[in-house]
Amino acid sequence: MTDIGNILWSIISQYGVLGVFLVSLLGNAIPYSTIPYLIFIILYSGTIQDPITNLLITLAGGLGAAVGKVIVYYFGVGIRKLIPNNMKKNMEVFIRISRQSVFLAVFLFAALPLPDDILYVPLGAMRYDLPKFFIALLAGKIVITGTAVYFGYTVSWLIGNGGKAPWYIIVPALIIISLLLTYIVAKIDWARAVKITEEKGLWDGIKFVVEQTVKALMDLILWPIRKIRAQ
């Protein structure tokens, strides 16, 4: 692990659920940062076999991440003075016209592994309604944290035949699978997925994401064959 990785892991290891809250907050509070805090939540939840504790991890991680993004929101508020007045008016008109879409976008950007600061900083600059922002944000962050916790718990159980495998097998396996999932998620055109969802509905958006996921997985599987043929 890197130095920052060691620090985050030591916080979670030492403080448990509170550590998950702190790591989630730190991983989300720095605008445009790329701290992979969810990987540490996956690894930690893989060592926990108690469903109640995993539920607390989900809630603590979601809340910490949401609080961190509120800090990013206020960063947007802080740079509002740097934005020209005509641009402010255009942005405020956009908010009034698309209130429902903005709430949905905040939730989707929070619930999916998207670069959400590109949305949240402008919303802070536009002074988008903070309670609505926080509700959508918290719901989305609980979804993505819960997914990470469930993934870590399930993979750990499957690999360990009920959690009996030693940590030096479970942890590397979780890291490898997490990296593979990160690659697949990064290959999905999330901007287009959001646009399809808004224009055609949730089912079409889900269908597009599934198709993109299958394509990314097939590309990953066929990559060694293509490399051999190219030689």
N, C-alpha and C positions, 0 to 999 in steps of 0.2 A: 504494500500500500504506500501511497505518497504520504508526506507529512500531514497534510490536511486530512487525508483519509484516516491516518492513525489517531488524530485528535478526535474526529467525529466518532470513530469506533470506540475509543476510550470513554467518551462522554456517555454513549449509549450503554456500554458494558457496566459502567460504574453507577449510573443513575436510573437505568431501566426505563420505565414509562416516561418519567420526567426527562430523561436524556433524549428520548425520541422526540418529545415536544421541543426541546432546545435545539436539537440537530435540524429538525424540520424548519424551525424558525430561522436559524442561521442559513440554511440552504436556500431560503426563499427571500430573505430580507435585502440581499445585495442586488441592485438592478442589473439585469443582463448577465448575471453570474451563471456558471454551469456546474455548480456543486452537485454531484450525483447522490443526494441524500437518500433517495429511495432504495438504492442498492444496499445501504447499511440497514435500512428498515427490513428489507428482504432477508438479509443475513441474520439479523437479530431475531426476527419472527420465526426463522427456521430452527432456532434453538429453543423456542418456547412451545410447549405442547398444551398449555392451558388455554381454552377458548376465551375465558373471561379476560385473561391478560392480553390476549391478542385483540380483543374488542377494545380494551383500554388503549392499546398501542395505536389502533386505527383512529380513535377519537383524538388522542393526544397529538398524533402526527398530522391529522387533518387540521386541527385547531392551530398548531404551531405554524404550519405552512400558510394558513389563511392570515394569521397575524403578520407573518413575514411579508406577504404580498400587500397588506395594508400599508406597511412601511414603503413599499415600492409605489403604491398609489400616492402617498404623500410626497414622494420624490417628484412625481408628476405635478403635484400641486405646487411644489417649490419652483419648478422651471416654467410655470405658467407666465411669469413676467417676461420671459425671454421670447414668447410667442407673439407675433404681430397681431394687432387687434382684428384685422379682417379674417385672419385664420381662426381666431377664437370664435368669432361669430359663425363661421362656416361649420366649425366643429360642434357648437352648441345646437345649431339647426339640425345637424345629423343626429345628435342624441335625441332630440324631440321627435324626429320622424321615425326613428328605429328603436324605440324603447324596448320592445319585446325582443328584438334581435340582439341587442346589446346584452341583455340579461342572459340569453341563451349562449351568446358567445363567451361571456365571462365564465359560465358554468363549464362549457365544453373545453375551453383553454385550460381550466383548472383540473378537469377530470381526465384530460389526455396529456401525454408527454409532449406538449407543444411549447415553443418559445413564447410563454404568455406575457412577458414584460413588454413585448412590442404592442400589446393591447392595453395593458394596465397602466403604463406610464401616460399615454395619451388620455385615458379615461380620468386619471388624476388631474391632468392639465385642464380637462373639460369640466371638472368638478361634478362628475357623474354621481348620482345619489349614493352616498356611502353605505347606508343600511342595505339597499338592494345589492350593491356591489359585494358586501360582506356575506350576505345570505347565499348568493350564487357561488361565490368563491369558496365558502366553507363546505357547501354541499359537494362541489367538484373535488376539492382536496380530500374530503373524507372518502369519496369514491376511489380516487387513484391510490390513496394510502391503504384503504381496505383491500384493493386488488393486489397491492404489493405484499401485504401481510398474508393474505390467503395463498398467494403464490409461494411465498417462502415456507409457510407451514405445510402446504400440500406436497411440494417437491421434497422437503425434508422427510416427511412421513413416507413417501413412496420410495425414496432412495434408501432410507433407513429401515424399511419394513416395520413401520410403526415407531420410528424415531430411535432405533437401536444402533444405527451406524455411528461410528466415531466422528467427531467434529472435523477431523482432517480429511474426511471423505465428503461430508455434507457441504462444508463451506466452499471448497473449490468447485464442486458440482453446481452450487447455486450461483457462483460467480460466472462460470462458463455459460450457463443457461441465461443469466441476466444479460450478459453481453450479446448473446444471440438475439434475445428479444429486443434489446436496444437497437441492434442493427435493423431488424425487421420494422420496428416502429419508425425509425429514421427514414426508411425508404417509402413510407406512405405519404401521399400528398394530402396533408391534413387541411390545408387551406381550401383545396377543392372539395374535400369531404364536408367541411362546414358550409360551403356555398351550395352544394347539392342538397344538404339537409334543409337549408333555409328555403330553397326554391322548389324542391320536389317532395320533401318530407323525410321523417326520421328513417323509415324503412330503406329508402333509396340511399341514404347516407351510410347506413350500416352495410348495405350490400356492396357499396363502393369500397368501404374499408376492408371487408372480407376479401374481395377480389384483389385488392392491392396487397393484402397480407399473404395470400396464396402465391401471388406473383413473386413477392420478395423471398418467400420460403423456397420456391422452385429455383430462383436465381442462385440462392445460397447453396442448394443441393447440387445444382448442375455446374457450379463454378469450377470445381476441380477437373471435371470432364472437359470443359472448354479450355482450360489451361493446358491439359495434356494434348488435346487436338491442335492447339496453336503452336506447339513445339515442333 
